[in-house]
Amino acid sequence: MLAQRTVLFKSSGTAAASTAAKAVAASGKEIIDLTAGEIWSQTASSVREGAITAIDRNVNRYTDTLGLMELRRALARKISAETAQPWSADEIAVTSGAKQALFNAAMVLVNPGDEVLIPAPYWTTFPAQIIIAGGTPVFIETRHNNYVPTVSDLAAAVTAKTKAIVINTPNNPTGAVYARDTLSDMAQLAIDRGLWIIFDECYAAFAHAPHSHHPIVTVAPHARDRTLIVNSFSKSLALTGWRIGYLAGPKTVISAVKALQSHTTSNPNVIAQHALLHHLELGDATFQLQLQRRVADARTLGLSILSALTPVPTPAAQGGFYFYLDLTELQRRANYNSQEFNADDVVNALLMEAGVAAVSGTAFGDSAGVRLSYGVDLDLLDKALRRVTAILNTWQ
């Protein structure tokens, strides 16, 4: 018999969407997969050089549980520059991607019965990890405010059991970028109510003009002692498969994370660590800027095509690399004609009729949303979005 906790969560909704797409493709149907949270790209030369050098040096031993000290110092310098505040190596934990950083945060902060506020729609892993830790996710609806939580809604949800707020900007799946004033108000709420802030900024490199990403500890330095910063290089350097990220926060939290990580994964992959260290020490911003331009070009192309949608508003796509389609009006029209459907039905129709794989908003706690990644090849994106537009424009 399986452990009781296994009934509390399911496999990742995004992973399930990708699996469904592959299954249809295996039957011989052409499928354009817009489900994955990654950018199709070559690896940065500085990262490759670091990995190859480490392999040639026969690097294959354990490092410190929290990662190479040289890498932690390099990350501290990076975060110091980004936040305009000094950070030290003992405030940094190198992790096997952002998921482990988030899992570590949940496991060292959340007690059974604690509540954690999560704006919805949400990345599917946020509530799953809180549940694994024994906590209770409390969802804050954001659709009425362009997918940005209002502080009044957050404050109304705080109880004596509330332990933390998850803040994800630029947001996955919606692409919303939280304004400076919003972050300041959220930080003040956390201070006033004695809450932790789990700040996921994995898409920080992709805030699209005129929107800007603001680290919350820059906006509200007085909230730093209750803030954990989660980031990775999966998006900013297109290194999803390398599984390398970090958690930054108070020394006491990082010390607890070290003890936890020593009993789970131990240190992250040593070759990935050396590759990243080489990039941080000797690389430059050229690759990341090229990646940002490529994503910006894809966004421009996609918005141009999706502007032809008639029953669905053109997504704002303020940050990240997802188009999040709001099906509310489409559902309203269908309900008027006694033809109810949800996002799962739309995603299935796109897969079977248009040959385009998307992620249903039900994976993100939203039955009226569809997520489309634009991190793919531009020609494929063009073809896929034209198919999506054609199909949805028949659903009126």
Helices and strands as residue ranges (DSSP letters): G 4-7, H 13-26, E 32-33, H 45-56, H 69-83, G 89-91, E 92-95, H 97-109, E 115-120, H 125-132, E 136-141, G 143-145, H 151-157, E 162-168, H 180-193, E 196-200, G 204-206, H 216-219, G 221-226, E 227-232, G 240-242, E 245-248, H 251-262, H 270-282, H 286-306, E 322-326, H 328-336, H 343-349, I 350-354, E 356-357, E 359-360, G 361-364, E 369-373, H 378-392
